[in-house]
């Protein structure tokens, strides 16, 4: 069933979405992608969801596009209907999305890890763009994202060589925030996510997400001027009142849920 292609689990304000094609290392299909994007949009509307964690079932995070799809494209027999939402769709979701890369993270799978807001990776996870080794190009904005994350030289290295590297190197380069022993990955990622869900303003995180993704093409002055406007807006939110009050009263904050867009 379509619903089983992505598993869901909600606890303590953190929604875990798990790609669920373990027999194919969670290789991407149109159906799985459509379900994933639908669940992201549902989570954006759900006041009980404050942070989203994305991971994979079994030994892979996402091993890229399913080879049956690639073969059908190569032979001209592809009849699928790709989702109209772009593969960068997670960037537009107003809640933090954290990837927990538990295993194989290749091609389109690497795209979907890096359009999350933060990435934690298993130390021994295998990463690769793989594009040049399949006769393809830097897909879905990776020529824009990678140089900004890791610099031009390293971006060209991982894109042109298509070589495989570990989660340890991914973290060293700046693709992931932390490289963690695989058996501890989900627990540490969830602990981080729960801290955000408990102690951080949903409204503040939503604005900061838009700032960071949206300001990459702005100059310093434009970014500063926009931040001044956004700061004035934040003064009028209940989150600001609660943030100051909880600090002065030395108690955990009780921030309101994010208002659905």
C-alpha atoms as an extended CHARMM CRD file, in Angstrom:
* protein
*
       261  EXT
         1         1  UNK       CA              0.0000000000        0.0000000000        0.0000000000  PROA      1               0.0000000000
         2         2  UNK       CA              1.1060000000        3.5630000000       -0.6830000000  PROA      2               0.0000000000
         3         3  UNK       CA              0.8120000000        4.4120000000        3.0110000000  PROA      3               0.0000000000
         4         4  UNK       CA              3.4180000000        1.7720000000        3.8670000000  PROA      4               0.0000000000
         5         5  UNK       CA              6.0600000000        3.2940000000        1.5920000000  PROA      5               0.0000000000
         6         6  UNK       CA              6.7600000000        5.8620000000        4.3270000000  PROA      6               0.0000000000
         7         7  UNK       CA              6.2080000000        4.9200000000        7.9630000000  PROA      7               0.0000000000
         8         8  UNK       CA              5.1970000000        7.5150000000       10.5540000000  PROA      8               0.0000000000
         9         9  UNK       CA              5.7390000000        7.7930000000       14.2840000000  PROA      9               0.0000000000
        10        10  UNK       CA              4.8890000000       10.8700000000       16.3770000000  PROA      10              0.0000000000
        11        11  UNK       CA              6.0710000000       11.3570000000       19.9610000000  PROA      11              0.0000000000
        12        12  UNK       CA              7.0720000000       14.3760000000       22.0480000000  PROA      12              0.0000000000
        13        13  UNK       CA              6.4640000000       16.7990000000       19.1800000000  PROA      13              0.0000000000
        14        14  UNK       CA              8.8170000000       14.9040000000       16.8310000000  PROA      14              0.0000000000
        15        15  UNK       CA              7.4540000000       13.1350000000       13.7530000000  PROA      15              0.0000000000
        16        16  UNK       CA              9.6970000000       10.3900000000       12.3680000000  PROA      16              0.0000000000
        17        17  UNK       CA              9.1810000000        9.5890000000        8.6880000000  PROA      17              0.0000000000
        18        18  UNK       CA             10.8710000000        6.3860000000        7.5640000000  PROA      18              0.0000000000
        19        19  UNK       CA             11.3680000000        5.4860000000        3.9030000000  PROA      19              0.0000000000
        20        20  UNK       CA             10.1310000000        1.9070000000        3.8210000000  PROA      20              0.0000000000
        21        21  UNK       CA             11.5080000000       -0.0380000000        0.8640000000  PROA      21              0.0000000000
        22        22  UNK       CA             14.3100000000       -1.7960000000        2.7610000000  PROA      22              0.0000000000
        23        23  UNK       CA             14.6150000000       -4.5980000000        0.2000000000  PROA      23              0.0000000000
        24        24  UNK       CA             15.6680000000       -1.9020000000       -2.3440000000  PROA      24              0.0000000000
        25        25  UNK       CA             17.7050000000        0.2120000000        0.0970000000  PROA      25              0.0000000000
        26        26  UNK       CA             14.7300000000        2.6260000000       -0.0250000000  PROA      26              0.0000000000
        27        27  UNK       CA             15.3630000000        3.5160000000       -3.6640000000  PROA      27              0.0000000000
        28        28  UNK       CA             13.1680000000        6.4100000000       -4.7460000000  PROA      28              0.0000000000
        29        29  UNK       CA              9.9760000000        5.8400000000       -6.7170000000  PROA      29              0.0000000000
        30        30  UNK       CA              7.3050000000        8.2750000000       -7.8150000000  PROA      30              0.0000000000
        31        31  UNK       CA              4.8900000000        6.6930000000       -5.3460000000  PROA      31              0.0000000000
        32        32  UNK       CA              7.2570000000        6.8980000000       -2.3740000000  PROA      32              0.0000000000
        33        33  UNK       CA              8.1400000000       10.4920000000       -3.1740000000  PROA      33              0.0000000000
        34        34  UNK       CA              4.5000000000       11.4960000000       -3.4830000000  PROA      34              0.0000000000
        35        35  UNK       CA              3.6860000000        9.9110000000       -0.1300000000  PROA      35              0.0000000000
        36        36  UNK       CA              6.7020000000       11.5670000000        1.5260000000  PROA      36              0.0000000000
        37        37  UNK       CA              5.7410000000       15.0180000000        0.2730000000  PROA      37              0.0000000000
        38        38  UNK       CA              2.1070000000       14.4880000000        1.3060000000  PROA      38              0.0000000000
        39        39  UNK       CA              3.2360000000       13.5820000000        4.8250000000  PROA      39              0.0000000000
        40        40  UNK       CA              5.4870000000       16.6410000000        5.0210000000  PROA      40              0.0000000000
        41        41  UNK       CA              2.5550000000       18.8690000000        4.1080000000  PROA      41              0.0000000000
        42        42  UNK       CA              0.2970000000       17.1290000000        6.6270000000  PROA      42              0.0000000000
        43        43  UNK       CA              2.9710000000       17.6230000000        9.2880000000  PROA      43              0.0000000000
        44        44  UNK       CA              3.1740000000       21.3060000000        8.4440000000  PROA      44              0.0000000000
        45        45  UNK       CA             -0.5420000000       21.6300000000        9.2380000000  PROA      45              0.0000000000
        46        46  UNK       CA             -0.4220000000       19.5070000000       12.4000000000  PROA      46              0.0000000000
        47        47  UNK       CA              0.0900000000       21.5850000000       15.5770000000  PROA      47              0.0000000000
        48        48  UNK       CA              1.3550000000       18.4930000000       17.4000000000  PROA      48              0.0000000000
        49        49  UNK       CA              4.3520000000       18.2370000000       15.0560000000  PROA      49              0.0000000000
        50        50  UNK       CA              7.1910000000       20.6230000000       15.8600000000  PROA      50              0.0000000000
        51        51  UNK       CA             10.1700000000       18.8500000000       14.2900000000  PROA      51              0.0000000000
        52        52  UNK       CA             10.4230000000       16.2110000000       11.5400000000  PROA      52              0.0000000000
        53        53  UNK       CA             13.0990000000       13.4890000000       11.3640000000  PROA      53              0.0000000000
        54        54  UNK       CA             13.5900000000       11.5550000000        8.1150000000  PROA      54              0.0000000000
        55        55  UNK       CA             15.3940000000        8.2070000000        7.9890000000  PROA      55              0.0000000000
        56        56  UNK       CA             15.3560000000        4.8760000000        6.1700000000  PROA      56              0.0000000000
        57        57  UNK       CA             14.2880000000        1.3510000000        7.0810000000  PROA      57              0.0000000000
        58        58  UNK       CA             16.9060000000       -1.3650000000        7.0330000000  PROA      58              0.0000000000
        59        59  UNK       CA             20.4390000000       -0.7560000000        5.7750000000  PROA      59              0.0000000000
        60        60  UNK       CA             19.8570000000        2.2690000000        3.5630000000  PROA      60              0.0000000000
        61        61  UNK       CA             18.6880000000        5.8630000000        3.8040000000  PROA      61              0.0000000000
        62        62  UNK       CA             17.8710000000        6.1250000000        0.1000000000  PROA      62              0.0000000000
        63        63  UNK       CA             19.9980000000        4.5250000000       -2.6060000000  PROA      63              0.0000000000
        64        64  UNK       CA             18.8570000000        6.9690000000       -5.2790000000  PROA      64              0.0000000000
        65        65  UNK       CA             16.3160000000        6.5410000000       -8.0610000000  PROA      65              0.0000000000
        66        66  UNK       CA             15.0150000000        2.9980000000       -8.4120000000  PROA      66              0.0000000000
        67        67  UNK       CA             16.8390000000        1.2300000000      -11.2410000000  PROA      67              0.0000000000
        68        68  UNK       CA             13.5750000000       -0.0080000000      -12.7170000000  PROA      68              0.0000000000
        69        69  UNK       CA             12.6450000000        3.6440000000      -13.2410000000  PROA      69              0.0000000000
        70        70  UNK       CA             16.0670000000        4.4760000000      -14.7130000000  PROA      70              0.0000000000
        71        71  UNK       CA             15.8800000000        1.4890000000      -17.0460000000  PROA      71              0.0000000000
        72        72  UNK       CA             12.4130000000        2.4770000000      -18.2360000000  PROA      72              0.0000000000
        73        73  UNK       CA             13.6350000000        6.0120000000      -18.9350000000  PROA      73              0.0000000000
        74        74  UNK       CA             16.6470000000        4.6560000000      -20.8300000000  PROA      74              0.0000000000
        75        75  UNK       CA             14.4930000000        2.3810000000      -22.9990000000  PROA      75              0.0000000000
        76        76  UNK       CA             11.7610000000        4.9610000000      -23.5380000000  PROA      76              0.0000000000
        77        77  UNK       CA              9.2110000000        2.8270000000      -21.6870000000  PROA      77              0.0000000000
        78        78  UNK       CA              8.7550000000        5.1250000000      -18.6990000000  PROA      78              0.0000000000
        79        79  UNK       CA              5.0730000000        5.8610000000      -18.1120000000  PROA      79              0.0000000000
        80        80  UNK       CA              5.2220000000        7.1810000000      -14.5550000000  PROA      80              0.0000000000
        81        81  UNK       CA              3.8160000000       10.4740000000      -13.3440000000  PROA      81              0.0000000000
        82        82  UNK       CA              6.4290000000       12.3540000000      -11.3120000000  PROA      82              0.0000000000
        83        83  UNK       CA              5.0540000000       14.5580000000       -8.5890000000  PROA      83              0.0000000000
        84        84  UNK       CA              4.6440000000       18.1660000000       -9.6840000000  PROA      84              0.0000000000
        85        85  UNK       CA              6.2990000000       19.3090000000       -6.4620000000  PROA      85              0.0000000000
        86        86  UNK       CA             10.0610000000       19.7030000000       -6.9690000000  PROA      86              0.0000000000
        87        87  UNK       CA             12.5820000000       17.5140000000       -5.1830000000  PROA      87              0.0000000000
        88        88  UNK       CA             13.5620000000       20.6220000000       -3.2200000000  PROA      88              0.0000000000
        89        89  UNK       CA             10.0350000000       20.7150000000       -1.7440000000  PROA      89              0.0000000000
        90        90  UNK       CA             11.2120000000       20.0340000000        1.8560000000  PROA      90              0.0000000000
        91        91  UNK       CA             12.9270000000       23.4400000000        1.8680000000  PROA      91              0.0000000000
        92        92  UNK       CA              9.4880000000       25.0860000000        1.6370000000  PROA      92              0.0000000000
        93        93  UNK       CA              8.0890000000       23.2970000000        4.7150000000  PROA      93              0.0000000000
        94        94  UNK       CA              7.9470000000       25.7020000000        7.6610000000  PROA      94              0.0000000000
        95        95  UNK       CA              9.1480000000       23.1820000000       10.2530000000  PROA      95              0.0000000000
        96        96  UNK       CA             12.6830000000       21.8950000000       10.8660000000  PROA      96              0.0000000000
        97        97  UNK       CA             13.4880000000       18.6910000000        8.9730000000  PROA      97              0.0000000000
        98        98  UNK       CA             16.4220000000       16.5940000000       10.1450000000  PROA      98              0.0000000000
        99        99  UNK       CA             17.8410000000       13.7260000000        8.0810000000  PROA      99              0.0000000000
       100       100  UNK       CA             19.1770000000       10.7200000000        9.9660000000  PROA      100             0.0000000000
       101       101  UNK       CA             21.2720000000        9.0290000000        7.2730000000  PROA      101             0.0000000000
       102       102  UNK       CA             21.4820000000        5.4610000000        8.4980000000  PROA      102             0.0000000000
       103       103  UNK       CA             23.0430000000        3.8390000000        5.4420000000  PROA      103             0.0000000000
       104       104  UNK       CA             23.3810000000        4.0790000000        1.6750000000  PROA      104             0.0000000000
       105       105  UNK       CA             22.8340000000        7.7000000000        0.6030000000  PROA      105             0.0000000000
       106       106  UNK       CA             23.3090000000        7.9350000000       -3.1490000000  PROA      106             0.0000000000
       107       107  UNK       CA             22.2450000000       10.1170000000       -6.0450000000  PROA      107             0.0000000000
       108       108  UNK       CA             18.6910000000       11.2960000000       -5.4980000000  PROA      108             0.0000000000
       109       109  UNK       CA             18.9350000000        9.9820000000       -1.9450000000  PROA      109             0.0000000000
       110       110  UNK       CA             21.8020000000       12.3940000000       -1.3110000000  PROA      110             0.0000000000
       111       111  UNK       CA             19.6790000000       15.1900000000       -2.7640000000  PROA      111             0.0000000000
       112       112  UNK       CA             16.9450000000       14.3930000000       -0.2570000000  PROA      112             0.0000000000
       113       113  UNK       CA             19.3500000000       14.3060000000        2.6560000000  PROA      113             0.0000000000
       114       114  UNK       CA             20.7820000000       17.6990000000        1.7580000000  PROA      114             0.0000000000
       115       115  UNK       CA             17.4660000000       19.4980000000        1.2480000000  PROA      115             0.0000000000
       116       116  UNK       CA             16.7320000000       18.7100000000        4.8830000000  PROA      116             0.0000000000
       117       117  UNK       CA             17.7380000000       21.4970000000        7.2520000000  PROA      117             0.0000000000
       118       118  UNK       CA             20.1650000000       19.4320000000        9.3110000000  PROA      118             0.0000000000
       119       119  UNK       CA             21.8380000000       16.0910000000        8.7040000000  PROA      119             0.0000000000
       120       120  UNK       CA             23.0750000000       13.4760000000       11.1450000000  PROA      120             0.0000000000
       121       121  UNK       CA             24.8090000000       10.4600000000        9.6200000000  PROA      121             0.0000000000
       122       122  UNK       CA             25.9310000000        7.0210000000       10.6590000000  PROA      122             0.0000000000
       123       123  UNK       CA             29.7300000000        7.0500000000       10.6650000000  PROA      123             0.0000000000
       124       124  UNK       CA             29.8910000000        4.0700000000        8.3110000000  PROA      124             0.0000000000
       125       125  UNK       CA             27.0880000000        5.1800000000        5.9800000000  PROA      125             0.0000000000
       126       126  UNK       CA             28.1290000000        5.1740000000        2.3250000000  PROA      126             0.0000000000
       127       127  UNK       CA             27.5940000000        8.4780000000        0.5040000000  PROA      127             0.0000000000
       128       128  UNK       CA             27.9370000000        9.1820000000       -3.2220000000  PROA      128             0.0000000000
       129       129  UNK       CA             26.4750000000       11.5090000000       -5.8260000000  PROA      129             0.0000000000
       130       130  UNK       CA             27.0130000000        8.7610000000       -8.4570000000  PROA      130             0.0000000000
       131       131  UNK       CA             25.7760000000       11.0770000000      -11.2220000000  PROA      131             0.0000000000
       132       132  UNK       CA             28.8260000000       10.9640000000      -13.5000000000  PROA      132             0.0000000000
       133       133  UNK       CA             29.0130000000        7.1870000000      -13.1270000000  PROA      133             0.0000000000
       134       134  UNK       CA             25.5050000000        6.9110000000      -14.5580000000  PROA      134             0.0000000000
       135       135  UNK       CA             26.0090000000        9.4200000000      -17.3730000000  PROA      135             0.0000000000
       136       136  UNK       CA             23.9780000000       12.0560000000      -15.5400000000  PROA      136             0.0000000000
       137       137  UNK       CA             24.5530000000       15.6050000000      -14.2750000000  PROA      137             0.0000000000
       138       138  UNK       CA             24.3100000000       17.4250000000      -10.9330000000  PROA      138             0.0000000000
       139       139  UNK       CA             20.6210000000       16.9130000000      -10.3300000000  PROA      139             0.0000000000
       140       140  UNK       CA             17.8930000000       18.9200000000       -8.6190000000  PROA      140             0.0000000000
       141       141  UNK       CA             19.8800000000       21.9260000000       -7.4370000000  PROA      141             0.0000000000
       142       142  UNK       CA             22.9840000000       20.0850000000       -6.2040000000  PROA      142             0.0000000000
       143       143  UNK       CA             25.2180000000       22.3720000000       -8.3000000000  PROA      143             0.0000000000
       144       144  UNK       CA             23.7810000000       25.2200000000       -6.1920000000  PROA      144             0.0000000000
       145       145  UNK       CA             23.6190000000       23.5150000000       -2.7840000000  PROA      145             0.0000000000
       146       146  UNK       CA             26.9310000000       21.6660000000       -2.6290000000  PROA      146             0.0000000000
       147       147  UNK       CA             29.3420000000       24.6010000000       -3.2340000000  PROA      147             0.0000000000
       148       148  UNK       CA             27.5500000000       26.5720000000       -0.5290000000  PROA      148             0.0000000000
       149       149  UNK       CA             27.8300000000       23.7140000000        1.9440000000  PROA      149             0.0000000000
       150       150  UNK       CA             31.3650000000       22.5070000000        1.2930000000  PROA      150             0.0000000000
       151       151  UNK       CA             33.0400000000       24.9450000000       -1.1410000000  PROA      151             0.0000000000
       152       152  UNK       CA             33.6330000000       24.7240000000       -4.8770000000  PROA      152             0.0000000000
       153       153  UNK       CA             36.6240000000       22.3680000000       -4.8640000000  PROA      153             0.0000000000
       154       154  UNK       CA             35.0000000000       19.7360000000       -2.6730000000  PROA      154             0.0000000000
       155       155  UNK       CA             31.6940000000       20.1100000000       -4.5110000000  PROA      155             0.0000000000
       156       156  UNK       CA             33.4020000000       19.4710000000       -7.8300000000  PROA      156             0.0000000000
       157       157  UNK       CA             35.2260000000       16.5130000000       -6.3090000000  PROA      157             0.0000000000
       158       158  UNK       CA             32.1060000000       14.6980000000       -5.0960000000  PROA      158             0.0000000000
       159       159  UNK       CA             30.1280000000       15.6370000000       -8.2210000000  PROA      159             0.0000000000
       160       160  UNK       CA             32.7300000000       14.9030000000      -10.8940000000  PROA      160             0.0000000000
       161       161  UNK       CA             34.2930000000       11.8070000000       -9.3440000000  PROA      161             0.0000000000
       162       162  UNK       CA             31.0580000000       10.2450000000       -8.1560000000  PROA      162             0.0000000000
       163       163  UNK       CA             33.2460000000        8.4890000000       -5.5920000000  PROA      163             0.0000000000
       164       164  UNK       CA             31.8980000000        6.7930000000       -2.4920000000  PROA      164             0.0000000000
       165       165  UNK       CA             32.7980000000        8.2260000000        0.9170000000  PROA      165             0.0000000000
       166       166  UNK       CA             31.8000000000        7.5060000000        4.5030000000  PROA      166             0.0000000000
       167       167  UNK       CA             29.6200000000        9.4100000000        6.9050000000  PROA      167             0.0000000000
       168       168  UNK       CA             32.7740000000       10.4230000000        8.7810000000  PROA      168             0.0000000000
       169       169  UNK       CA             34.0760000000       12.2420000000        5.6880000000  PROA      169             0.0000000000
       170       170  UNK       CA             30.6100000000       13.6780000000        5.0010000000  PROA      170             0.0000000000
       171       171  UNK       CA             30.6490000000       15.2920000000        8.4460000000  PROA      171             0.0000000000
       172       172  UNK       CA             34.2600000000       16.4320000000        8.0290000000  PROA      172             0.0000000000
       173       173  UNK       CA             33.3530000000       18.1650000000        4.7540000000  PROA      173             0.0000000000
       174       174  UNK       CA             30.2690000000       19.8030000000        6.2490000000  PROA      174             0.0000000000
       175       175  UNK       CA             27.5350000000       17.7350000000        4.5960000000  PROA      175             0.0000000000
       176       176  UNK       CA             26.4340000000       16.4430000000        8.0100000000  PROA      176             0.0000000000
       177       177  UNK       CA             26.3970000000       18.0200000000       11.4310000000  PROA      177             0.0000000000
       178       178  UNK       CA             27.5660000000       14.8630000000       13.1870000000  PROA      178             0.0000000000
       179       179  UNK       CA             28.8560000000       11.3800000000       12.3080000000  PROA      179             0.0000000000
       180       180  UNK       CA             27.5880000000        8.9160000000       14.9050000000  PROA      180             0.0000000000
       181       181  UNK       CA             28.0200000000        5.1510000000       15.3880000000  PROA      181             0.0000000000
       182       182  UNK       CA             25.1430000000        3.5780000000       13.5170000000  PROA      182             0.0000000000
       183       183  UNK       CA             23.5380000000        1.9380000000       16.5240000000  PROA      183             0.0000000000
       184       184  UNK       CA             23.3100000000        5.3330000000       18.2520000000  PROA      184             0.0000000000
       185       185  UNK       CA             22.2320000000        7.4050000000       15.2570000000  PROA      185             0.0000000000
       186       186  UNK       CA             18.4690000000        7.5350000000       15.7000000000  PROA      186             0.0000000000
       187       187  UNK       CA             18.6400000000        7.9730000000       19.4780000000  PROA      187             0.0000000000
       188       188  UNK       CA             21.0240000000       10.9400000000       19.2200000000  PROA      188             0.0000000000
       189       189  UNK       CA             19.0820000000       12.4930000000       16.3510000000  PROA      189             0.0000000000
       190       190  UNK       CA             15.8190000000       12.1730000000       18.2770000000  PROA      190             0.0000000000
       191       191  UNK       CA             17.3840000000       13.6670000000       21.4150000000  PROA      191             0.0000000000
       192       192  UNK       CA             18.4560000000       16.6970000000       19.3760000000  PROA      192             0.0000000000
       193       193  UNK       CA             15.0280000000       16.9290000000       17.7250000000  PROA      193             0.0000000000
       194       194  UNK       CA             13.2110000000       16.6950000000       21.0740000000  PROA      194             0.0000000000
       195       195  UNK       CA             15.3310000000       19.5340000000       22.4470000000  PROA      195             0.0000000000
       196       196  UNK       CA             14.2210000000       21.7160000000       19.5190000000  PROA      196             0.0000000000
       197       197  UNK       CA             10.6020000000       20.6420000000       19.9730000000  PROA      197             0.0000000000
       198       198  UNK       CA             10.6670000000       21.3630000000       23.7190000000  PROA      198             0.0000000000
       199       199  UNK       CA             12.8030000000       24.4690000000       24.0760000000  PROA      199             0.0000000000
       200       200  UNK       CA             12.7070000000       26.3820000000       20.7840000000  PROA      200             0.0000000000
       201       201  UNK       CA              9.9920000000       28.6200000000       19.3850000000  PROA      201             0.0000000000
       202       202  UNK       CA              8.2650000000       27.0350000000       16.3570000000  PROA      202             0.0000000000
       203       203  UNK       CA              7.6770000000       30.5020000000       14.8880000000  PROA      203             0.0000000000
       204       204  UNK       CA             11.3320000000       31.4640000000       15.3390000000  PROA      204             0.0000000000
       205       205  UNK       CA             12.5430000000       28.2370000000       13.7310000000  PROA      205             0.0000000000
       206       206  UNK       CA             10.2100000000       28.7370000000       10.7690000000  PROA      206             0.0000000000
       207       207  UNK       CA             11.4670000000       32.2790000000       10.1620000000  PROA      207             0.0000000000
       208       208  UNK       CA             15.1160000000       31.2600000000       10.5780000000  PROA      208             0.0000000000
       209       209  UNK       CA             14.6300000000       28.4150000000        8.1020000000  PROA      209             0.0000000000
       210       210  UNK       CA             13.2780000000       30.8670000000        5.5230000000  PROA      210             0.0000000000
       211       211  UNK       CA             16.1250000000       33.2710000000        6.2540000000  PROA      211             0.0000000000
       212       212  UNK       CA             18.9040000000       30.7440000000        5.8720000000  PROA      212             0.0000000000
       213       213  UNK       CA             17.5860000000       29.0940000000        2.7150000000  PROA      213             0.0000000000
       214       214  UNK       CA             16.3520000000       32.3690000000        1.2210000000  PROA      214             0.0000000000
       215       215  UNK       CA             19.3420000000       34.5950000000        1.9900000000  PROA      215             0.0000000000
       216       216  UNK       CA             21.9410000000       32.5760000000        0.0790000000  PROA      216             0.0000000000
       217       217  UNK       CA             21.4830000000       34.7910000000       -2.9760000000  PROA      217             0.0000000000
       218       218  UNK       CA             21.2330000000       38.0800000000       -1.0550000000  PROA      218             0.0000000000
       219       219  UNK       CA             23.9650000000       40.5510000000       -0.2450000000  PROA      219             0.0000000000
       220       220  UNK       CA             24.8180000000       41.3800000000        3.3660000000  PROA      220             0.0000000000
       221       221  UNK       CA             22.8610000000       44.6410000000        3.3540000000  PROA      221             0.0000000000
       222       222  UNK       CA             19.6890000000       43.0300000000        1.9670000000  PROA      222             0.0000000000
       223       223  UNK       CA             19.9190000000       40.2030000000        4.5030000000  PROA      223             0.0000000000
       224       224  UNK       CA             20.4810000000       42.6680000000        7.3480000000  PROA      224             0.0000000000
       225       225  UNK       CA             17.5760000000       44.8920000000        6.3130000000  PROA      225             0.0000000000
       226       226  UNK       CA             15.2310000000       41.9150000000        6.0330000000  PROA      226             0.0000000000
       227       227  UNK       CA             16.3630000000       40.6700000000        9.4550000000  PROA      227             0.0000000000
       228       228  UNK       CA             15.5680000000       44.0410000000       11.0230000000  PROA      228             0.0000000000
       229       229  UNK       CA             12.0230000000       43.8770000000        9.6620000000  PROA      229             0.0000000000
       230       230  UNK       CA             11.6100000000       40.2720000000       10.8170000000  PROA      230             0.0000000000
       231       231  UNK       CA             12.9610000000       41.1660000000       14.2680000000  PROA      231             0.0000000000
       232       232  UNK       CA             10.3360000000       43.8750000000       14.6910000000  PROA      232             0.0000000000
       233       233  UNK       CA              7.6540000000       41.3700000000       13.7120000000  PROA      233             0.0000000000
       234       234  UNK       CA              8.9630000000       38.8730000000       16.2760000000  PROA      234             0.0000000000
       235       235  UNK       CA              8.5120000000       41.3970000000       19.1110000000  PROA      235             0.0000000000
       236       236  UNK       CA              4.7270000000       41.1950000000       18.6190000000  PROA      236             0.0000000000
       237       237  UNK       CA              4.5000000000       37.3980000000       18.7980000000  PROA      237             0.0000000000
       238       238  UNK       CA              3.5110000000       35.4840000000       21.9320000000  PROA      238             0.0000000000
       239       239  UNK       CA              6.6900000000       33.4430000000       21.4470000000  PROA      239             0.0000000000
       240       240  UNK       CA              8.7650000000       36.4750000000       22.3890000000  PROA      240             0.0000000000
       241       241  UNK       CA              6.7060000000       37.1240000000       25.5000000000  PROA      241             0.0000000000
       242       242  UNK       CA              6.9660000000       33.4760000000       26.5430000000  PROA      242             0.0000000000
       243       243  UNK       CA             10.6600000000       33.2350000000       25.7310000000  PROA      243             0.0000000000
       244       244  UNK       CA             11.5130000000       36.1720000000       27.9760000000  PROA      244             0.0000000000
       245       245  UNK       CA              9.1030000000       35.1270000000       30.7370000000  PROA      245             0.0000000000
       246       246  UNK       CA             10.3390000000       31.5300000000       30.8910000000  PROA      246             0.0000000000
       247       247  UNK       CA             13.9490000000       32.7320000000       31.0710000000  PROA      247             0.0000000000
       248       248  UNK       CA             13.2240000000       35.1940000000       33.9010000000  PROA      248             0.0000000000
       249       249  UNK       CA             11.1070000000       32.6380000000       35.7580000000  PROA      249             0.0000000000
       250       250  UNK       CA             13.7080000000       29.8990000000       35.2160000000  PROA      250             0.0000000000
       251       251  UNK       CA             11.2210000000       27.4010000000       33.8360000000  PROA      251             0.0000000000
       252       252  UNK       CA             10.8460000000       25.4750000000       30.5770000000  PROA      252             0.0000000000
       253       253  UNK       CA              9.1100000000       27.5070000000       27.8580000000  PROA      253             0.0000000000
       254       254  UNK       CA              5.6070000000       26.7430000000       26.6680000000  PROA      254             0.0000000000
       255       255  UNK       CA              5.7180000000       28.0980000000       23.1340000000  PROA      255             0.0000000000
       256       256  UNK       CA              2.4750000000       28.0050000000       21.1220000000  PROA      256             0.0000000000
       257       257  UNK       CA              2.3140000000       25.7100000000       18.0960000000  PROA      257             0.0000000000
       258       258  UNK       CA              3.1350000000       27.1190000000       14.7000000000  PROA      258             0.0000000000
       259       259  UNK       CA              0.1920000000       28.7080000000       12.9240000000  PROA      259             0.0000000000
       260       260  UNK       CA             -0.4960000000       26.7770000000        9.7360000000  PROA      260             0.0000000000
       261       261  UNK       CA              0.3950000000       28.7050000000        6.5690000000  PROA      261             0.0000000000
